[in-house]
Amino acid sequence: MIRLGGYRRFQPDCNSLCLNNFGGSRFRENDKIGEIQEIPASAGIDIRNCTINDEALLLIYCLYVFRGLQFWGMKEYYVYMLTNTFRNVLYIGFTNNIRRRVYEHKRKLVNGFTSKYNCTKLVWYEKFTDVYLAIAREKQLKTWQRSWKNNSVEMLNPNWHDIAADWFVKSTE
């Protein structure tokens, strides 16, 4: 997230940084949700005026965007699905620490749906670096039909094995 003049601004993708700064205009999101205001392109990175160091940083940023590298304290967010032993219940959740959250579900440290219906098997998850995309994905999955969710799990985990089965095993040493 980049701040310009006190307004929140969407984190730009590599194409907008590398290709679209030769003129025209850019947009920013006002503090009022949904209101978009136009700002000049010079507020972004203009690669015509970059020094060698600026170009190197720009290249690193482009690699970060394309490869999903994690540096400068970027956070990770996860959308995940848990099920019970009989696979007749699915729980969809969102967290910033998948290991901690699955541990809480497995040990039933959180009272609620997963402890009531014994959802302890992690069968599917996706990783995000943008919290808004992760929340949107969780909401999208919660509106899906059960068969679509089953297909999504079976594409990555055909036998519905517990992905986190060996995450919390004590070592024998």
C-alpha positions in Angstrom: 0.0 0.0 0.0 1.4 3.4 -1.0 0.4 6.6 0.7 0.3 9.8 -1.3 -1.1 13.0 0.2 -2.8 11.2 3.0 -4.9 9.0 0.7 -4.7 5.2 0.5 -3.5 3.9 -2.8 -3.7 0.4 -4.3 -0.3 -1.3 -4.5 0.6 -1.0 -8.2 1.4 -4.1 -10.3 4.5 -4.3 -12.3 2.9 -3.4 -15.6 1.7 -0.1 -14.2 5.1 0.6 -12.8 7.1 -0.4 -15.8 4.9 0.5 -18.7 2.2 3.0 -17.9 4.2 5.9 -16.4 4.9 7.7 -19.7 2.0 10.0 -19.3 -1.7 9.9 -18.8 -3.2 9.7 -15.4 -3.2 7.3 -12.4 -6.0 6.7 -9.9 -6.1 6.6 -6.1 -8.7 5.4 -3.7 -10.1 8.1 -1.5 -10.7 7.4 2.2 -14.4 7.2 1.3 -15.0 3.7 0.1 -15.7 3.5 -3.6 -14.7 7.1 -4.5 -11.9 7.2 -7.1 -10.0 10.4 -7.8 -7.6 11.1 -10.7 -4.0 12.1 -9.9 -1.2 12.9 -12.3 1.1 10.2 -13.5 4.1 12.0 -12.1 3.0 10.9 -8.6 4.0 7.3 -9.5 7.5 6.1 -10.6 8.5 7.7 -13.9 11.2 5.4 -15.4 12.4 8.1 -17.8 13.9 10.0 -14.8 15.2 6.9 -12.9 18.8 6.6 -11.8 20.6 3.2 -11.9 19.6 2.5 -8.3 16.0 3.4 -9.0 16.0 1.1 -12.0 17.5 -1.7 -9.9 14.8 -1.2 -7.2 12.1 -1.2 -9.9 13.5 -4.4 -11.4 13.5 -6.0 -7.9 9.9 -4.9 -7.4 8.8 -6.3 -10.7 10.5 -9.6 -9.8 8.7 -9.5 -6.5 5.3 -9.1 -8.2 5.9 -11.8 -10.7 7.5 -14.4 -8.5 5.7 -13.7 -5.2 9.0 -13.2 -3.3 8.6 -12.1 0.2 10.8 -9.3 1.6 10.5 -6.0 3.4 8.1 -7.6 5.9 5.3 -8.5 3.5 2.6 -10.5 5.2 1.0 -13.8 4.1 -2.7 -14.6 4.4 -4.4 -17.9 4.0 -7.8 -19.1 3.0 -8.3 -22.7 4.1 -10.8 -25.6 4.2 -11.2 -28.0 7.1 -13.3 -31.1 7.2 -14.1 -33.9 9.6 -13.2 -37.6 9.4 -16.3 -38.5 7.3 -15.9 -35.5 5.0 -19.6 -34.5 5.4 -18.8 -31.0 6.8 -16.6 -28.3 5.3 -15.4 -25.2 7.1 -13.8 -22.3 5.2 -11.6 -19.9 7.1 -9.1 -17.1 6.8 -6.0 -16.4 8.8 -2.5 -14.8 8.7 -0.9 -17.8 10.4 -2.0 -21.1 9.1 0.0 -23.3 11.4 -1.2 -21.5 14.5 -4.8 -21.5 13.3 -4.8 -25.2 12.3 -3.3 -26.1 15.7 -6.1 -24.2 17.4 -8.7 -26.2 15.4 -7.0 -29.5 16.0 -6.8 -29.0 19.8 -10.3 -27.5 19.8 -9.0 -24.3 21.5 -11.7 -22.3 19.8 -15.3 -22.9 20.6 -17.5 -22.8 17.6 -18.3 -24.6 14.4 -15.1 -26.5 14.0 -15.1 -27.9 17.5 -18.8 -28.7 17.4 -18.6 -30.6 14.1 -15.0 -32.0 14.7 -13.4 -30.3 11.7 -9.8 -31.0 12.3 -8.4 -32.1 8.9 -6.8 -29.4 6.7 -7.6 -30.5 3.2 -7.0 -27.3 1.1 -5.5 -23.8 1.4 -4.4 -20.9 -0.7 -1.7 -18.3 0.1 -2.1 -14.6 -0.6 0.0 -11.5 0.0 -2.9 -9.1 -0.2 -5.4 -9.2 2.7 -8.3 -7.8 0.6 -7.8 -10.6 -2.1 -7.8 -13.2 0.6 -10.9 -12.0 2.3 -12.7 -11.7 -1.1 -11.6 -15.3 -1.9 -13.0 -16.6 1.4 -16.3 -14.9 0.8 -16.4 -16.2 -2.8 -15.7 -19.8 -1.6 -18.4 -19.5 1.1 -21.0 -18.8 -1.6 -20.0 -21.8 -3.8 -22.0 -25.0 -4.1 -20.7 -27.9 -2.2 -19.8 -29.8 -5.4 -17.6 -26.9 -6.5 -15.7 -26.9 -3.2 -15.2 -30.7 -3.4 -13.8 -30.3 -6.9 -11.5 -27.6 -5.7 -10.1 -29.8 -2.9 -9.9 -32.9 -5.2 -7.8 -31.0 -7.8 -5.0 -30.5 -5.2 -5.7 -33.2 -2.7 -7.6 -36.1 -4.5 -7.6 -38.4 -1.4 -8.6 -35.7 1.1 -5.5 -36.4 3.2 -4.8 -34.1 6.2 -2.2 -31.7 4.8 -1.2 -30.7 8.4 -0.9 -34.2 9.7 2.8 -34.0 10.2 3.0 -30.3 11.2 2.7 -31.0 15.0 4.5 -34.3 15.4 7.0 -34.5 18.3 10.5 -35.5 17.3 11.8 -38.8 18.7 15.3 -37.4 19.3 
